[in-house]
Amino acid sequence: DLGKWKTALQLFSAMQQCKVQYNTITLNAAVSACEKGRQWQRALWLLNLMAHSVVEVDAISFNALISACEKSGEWEQALTVLGVMAQRRVKPSTTSLHAAISACEKGSKWEKALQLFGDMAQASLTS
């Protein structure tokens, strides 16, 4: 799984060269491959590409990026992405929050993890 991100990005690049239109599903697959390969910077690049195109960035896109940050030990970046979700009015899912909590835990930021857990509990009470 760790090396498949390279293949995914090569396929994505080939799509662009052949003028094949990419969509949310193809980009999410590439972001997910980067997540599994712990390539958070590449996942972020793909998400930025989506954001500057007509392709919709959805919760799955953000979840894969947050998870990539979590797996790479980038807790601050994971929290930043969670904030961007809110700015874009994409509702964080349980997956989003669990990945962000896990990133904080791996970064020994238990206070932040506890705050996110409280936010998650509060959100479930109000929805």
Secondary structure, DSSP 8 states (H G I E B T S, - for coil): -TTHHHHHHHHHHHHHHTT----HHHHHHHHHHHHHTT-HHHHHHHHHHHHTSSS---HHHHHHHHHHHHHTT-HHHHHHHHHHHHHTT----HHHHHHHHHHHHHTT-HHHHHHHHHHHHHHHHH-
